[in-house]
Amino acid sequence: MIFTVLRDAHNRIIRDLRISLTDRCNFRCFYCLPHGEPSWAFKEKLLTFEELERVCEIFVSLGIEKVRLTGGEPLIRRDVPVLVEKLAKLKPRLADIALTTNGYDFVRHSEALAAVGLNRVTFSLDSLRPERFREITGVDGLQRVIDSIAAAKRLGFQPVKINAVIVRGRNDDELVDFARFARENDVSFRFIEFMPLDSGHDWSRDMVVAGREMRSTIENVFPLKLKETTRGSGTAWKYEFADGSPGEIGIIAPVTEMFCGACSRIRLTADGQIRTCLFSTTEYDLRGILRSEASREEIVKFIEAAVLKKEPGHRINDPAFVQPERTMSFIGG
């Protein structure tokens, strides 16, 4: 097999593919899904595991090195370990298979996922307070998430990452508690600025807690030390605790410190649409190409053409910015 490099029109090399396995979720976080029942994709529109296996093999031949399985909540999809096992056959060219989950049902699948080749897992956790957790997610599930994090640690997933979307007036008063959790449990806790991807389109800049403010709040209690002088193609500035305690802090600040110039990511929605940016207003119908009996060469050309149209940046700070119609649950994080 001849391997190549997937490159966009701005000379960025695409190494990371994020795949949404489903647009469904058992949580109703205000910054993502609406309260009530969204308009789910019909089952027949979802890419099958066989289609995903084929797509990933092609993407890997084009230079993709990391695949992250997302949602919605990916573990709502049946038999996710079966898909991971299929993707693991693409190693070592595919260097990393990761999963982002809300953790509600991770324990039940954790041993199977570890056994078939999942490398890393990231949990979403926006509050350590049971009442507030229920308020944010609509589910009384904090302890289940805590248990899932412990299971991931026990099974040797490394690093175990936790994402918290920080929203002013909702959970920004827990920043120090989150940092303490990272120290006590030796995990990487990553804080993400609130982005305009909410279902109710209620986002406002006043609700954004800037990354610099997050760091300052944590450092008032736990001094931090920058681990690396560059983010590379990653999204987070990474910090260790200055006193040598275990754990890591990550700051992801797409609104106030955009990092689009080094973006190496492309996304595939659960219904088979290529999205070149979280904030794209255009999608490219890979499912249609796959199901049209297109040749491998035609699929490769379609992917390459879509990547060439990857936007130079997200334009959140542009007065003419238009929020995408599809929310995070439909796009895949």
Secondary structure, DSSP 8 states (H G I E B T S, - for coil): ------B-TTS-B--EEEEES-S--S---TTTS-SS------GGGS--HHHHHHHHHHHHHTT--EEEEESS-GGGSTTHHHHHHHHHTTTTTS-EEEEEE-STTHHHHHHHHHHHT--EEEEE---SSHHHHHHHHSS--HHHHHHHHHHHHHTT-SSEEEEEEEBTTTTGGGHHHHHHHHHHHT-EEEEEE--S--TT----GGGB--HHHHHHHHHTTS-EEES-S--TTSS-EEEEETT--S-EEEEE-TTTS--GGG--EEEE-TTSEEESSTT-S--EEHHHHHTTT--HHHHHHHHHHHHHT--S---TTSTT----SS-HHHH--
